[in-house]
Amino acid sequence: MNDNFKIAKNFFEIGEKYFSEKNFEEADKNFNLSLKYIPDRVSTLINLGLCKIKLKKFDECLAIINKLYSLKDNSFDFMNLQSLYYGETSQFKKAIDVIESMLLKKNISNQDLSNLYNYQGIAYSKLKQYHKSIKLQQKSIDANNSNYDALCNLGFNNLTIGNFQEGWKYYEYRLLRNNLNISKYPKDISELKNKKVLIRPEQGLGDIIQFSRFLPELLNYTNHIDVIIPRALENLFNYKNLNFISHSAHILNYYDYEIFIGSLPYLLKKYEKFENEGIAINEDIFNSKTALKSNINIFQIGLAWSGNSKFRYDHLRSLDLRKLEKIFSLRELNFKFFCLQKDLKNHDKDFLDKMKVDYLGNLNFYNLAKKIINFDLIISSDTSILHLASSLGIKTYGMISYVPDWRWMADGEHSNWYKSLKLYRQPKLFDWDDVIDRIVRDLKIKTVN
């Protein structure tokens, strides 16, 4: 074994270790160091390509794919890299085609087969072919019944098409997929009778606001309920006999049951009606609503256009701020705009100043809610602000991707979750211009009326 191979192998193994620990920056560095000693080693190039996907450096990943093409590699692992690249860059039809070719390979393990069907199912769901996606994810589970990602995706698909009984059942597999502790889960909701219960948060702030409507129903079983609330949501909730506690509070290990909030619709068997949005919201917020506006000629609009960039499909749901320029042009109609989101890109800040938009993103949700309760309208992409405004009963326009999150379902202007919310859906992937044009049209109609 020559020295170059030994050094390359060492860097490669260090890169693999970092990759398994999800330290993709360090993995990237070590795979690159390995390639300095053996530049055309296929396995190193493939692993580096996977790092680039994790780091969302898609142009660099494509360059690696093109190099592997030049090396005439046709391995299963290279095809897998291609399918992941196409999936992460929203080239879903290409991802499906590559996976079809992979499925023709001989001697595929059940685990690989399960993953392929699951990935193909995800791609079909992004093309809004939900029934085809469901069949593929079922095949994935048949090949490996411990594929929690496929089981969870089966839940998302069923929820999207309105099959809530199956949807909530499979949605529970998110707990296993995310390695959440469910050792204190009840088998049936009746087990909570007179027991001490802790409700834990999970996922994003919007999910907590959305599922909070089910909390009061737990009081039918017990009055001993603590609900952990993240710091950003402190004081937002208040309901008799529900004890909302700080996320940073020391939690004693004396609860009979501990449940993640997203499991409530499954445990409570919520298959059709999801009313009571805002029922657990602090009444002080609603009491902040004034009977008369200080200036009836000014139409106040709150805006949020982008979510957490770390979310895998954030590029599908979030807009570039400049897409809202047509909305800002309505200032001449006495519209006043407010930025409601906290995180801003540098170029967004300059544009907001230019558009004379007031910034409220520094407020926590409780204080923000007390402000926007008197607004005329909220316009938001799929963010926690959309849930907050809709829970308060404020007239809200939701800018929804062609491929919606499960909670907005597959089509329609109305939401199962919020009465005051109107959904403006993309007619095709990334077509925000059509969404904005329809919102502008409706805003102009309001000024006429």
C-alpha positions, 0 to 999 in steps of 0.5 A: 500500500503506497503512501498516497493511498494510506493518506487518502484512506485516512482522510476518507475514514475521518470524513465518513466519521464526521458524516455519520455525526452530521458534521458535514462541513468537516466531512466535506474538508476531509473528503476534499483532502482525500481527493488531493491524494487520489483525485478520481476515487469514485467512492470519495467523490460520491461521499463528497457529493452527498456532503454538498447536498447536505450543505445545499451546495447544489452547483458543486454537487452537479460538478461532482456528478459531471466528473463521475459521468466523465469517469463512466461510473454507473454504480448504484451509489452514483445513481443514488447521488443523482436521484438525491440531487434531483430530488433536492433541486426539485427536478422530481421527474428526473429523480423518479427516472433515475430511481426506476433505473436503480430498481432494475439493478440486481441483488438490491437489499430489502433496506435499499429497496425500501429506501428507493420506493420511499424516495420515489414516493416522495418525488411523486408527492411533490408532483401532487400524485398522492395516490401513486405516492401512497402505493410506493410508500406502502411497497417501501414498508412491505420491504422494510416495516421499520422504515419510519420515514416511509411510514411517516410519509404515508401519514403526510400523504393521507392527511393531505388528501383528507384521510385523517384516520389513516393519516394521524395513525401513520403521522405518529411514526414521526416520533420513532423517526425523530427518536422521541421518547414515548415511554410514557404515552398512553395506549388510550386517552381514557388512561389520563383520567385523574393522572398527571400529564405533561404536554411537550412541544415539538417541531416548529412554533406554528405546529404548537399554535395549530395543535394548541386547540386540542389542549382544553379537551384534555381537561375532560380527563384530568385537571393536572396538566402542564404544557411546556411552551418555548420562550418565543411563545411565553404568555401567548396561551392561557386557559383555566386549569391548564398550566403553561410552563417555560421551556427552560423550566426544570421538569420533575419526573413525576408525571404519569404520562408525557405526550408530544403536542402533535399526537393530540389529534390522534389520541383524541380521534379527530378525524373530521372537525378541527374547530376551536382555533384560538381557544387556548390563546390568552384572552388579554390579546383579544381584549387588546382589540379596539372598537374603532381604528385610530385612522379608518383610512389606513388599511394595515397589512402585516407581512411574512414571506419566508420561514426557517431556511433549515427546513428541508423544503423551505425553498418550496414554501418561502418567497424572495421578498422582491416578489411582493413588490406589486403588493407594496405598490398599493401604498398609494391606496393608503395601505400601510405595511408591517414586517412580522418575521424576525429573520431577515436577509441583508438585502431584504433589510435594504428593500424593506427600508426602500419600501417604507415597511415598519419592522415588528419582527423583534417582538415575541409572539404575545406582544406581536399578537397584541399588535396585529389583532387590530390589523386589517389583514395578514399576508403570509407564506407557510410560516408560524405567522400564518398560524398565529394570525389565523388563530387570532381570527384576523383575516389572513391570506396564505401564500401556499406552494404548489406542493403544500404542507399536509395541513393545507391539503391538496387543493381549495381556498379554505382551510380545515384549521382556520376560518379566517384564512384564505389560501392562494395556491401556486398553479405550478411549481415556483409560480409566485407571480400568479399568487401575488397577482391574485392577491393584488387583484383582491386587495384592489377590490377591497378598496373599491368596496 
